[in-house]
């Protein structure tokens, strides 16, 4: 997630000369991805950090079984790799890198 944060911040800084506006744009770009991670963390934490003997059983059976049902493997891979809920065109950085450009900023 740190790389996604860095990319969103670079995009935001590249789009304006105004730091407050860039920070607001950055926060908006990352909002839904961060909210999704927070929601999943709240839901799944008890399965991994509970003193219950039942939760781990549900986790092991559920994760093993559900992880094989389409489209969940694809969805999980997209979520973990940051390709789900992208704030911008995913090719933006690779296109700039291919031309030898780095996402710059206009702040002096």
N, C-alpha and C positions, 0 to 999 in steps of 0.2 A: 504494500500500500504506500510505502514511502516514495517509490518511484512514480506511482500515479499522482501523489501529492506534488512531487517535484515537477512533473510534466504539466499538470494543471496550473501550477504557479507560474511556470515559464510561459505558457500560453496566455495567461491573464496579464502578465507583465509585458508581453510582447504586443498586447492589443491596446494599451493606453499609456499615456505619460503620467497619469495620476495614480499615486500609490494607493490611496483609499479605494478608488474605483477598481484597481487591479485586485486588491485583497477581497473586495466584495464579489467580484467576478469569480475569483478562485474559490471562495466559500460556496458560491452557487453551483459551480461546476462539480464540486466534490460532494455536495449535499446528499444526493440519493444513494450513491455508492456507500458512503459512510453510514447513512441510516440503515441500509440493508445489512451491513456488517454488524452494526450495533444490535439490530433486531435478532439476527441469527445467533449472535453471542449470548444475548439474554435467554433465548430459547434453548440453546445447546449446552450452556455452561452447567446446568444441573446434571446433565448426562455424564459429564466428565469430572466434575468436582463435587460430587455428593457422597455422603456417608452411606447412602442407601445401597443395598445389595441388589435391588430390582432395577434401578436406572441403568447400570452398566449392562445388564442382560438385554434390556430393550435397545440400548445403543448398539451393542454388538450384532444383534439379530437384525435390527432395523437398518443400520448403515450397510451391512453386508448385502442385504436383500434389495433395499431401495436403490443402492448405488449401481445396480445392474439394470434397472428399469429405465428405458428411454423416456424422456430426454434428460434424465437426471445426470448421467455422466457428462454429457455435453454441457449442461447448465453449470454444474460444479466446476468444470474445467474453465469455462468462460468467467465465472465469478472469481475464482482463485487467481487467474492470470490477468484480471483487470479488464477483460474485454466485454464485460457485461455492464451496462449503464455508463458507457463512455461519455465523457463530457464533450469530446471533440472527435474529429476524424482520426481514426487510429493510424492512418498513413502519414499524418502530418509530420511527425518527427522523423520517420524513416525516409520520407521524401527529401526533407531538408538535409538529413545525414548523407543521403545519396548524392546530393549536390555539393557536399562539403560544407554545408551551412550548419550553424548551431542556432537553436532558438535563442535569439538575443533579447535584450530588453532596452528600453529607451530612457532609462533613468540615468541621470548624470550625478 
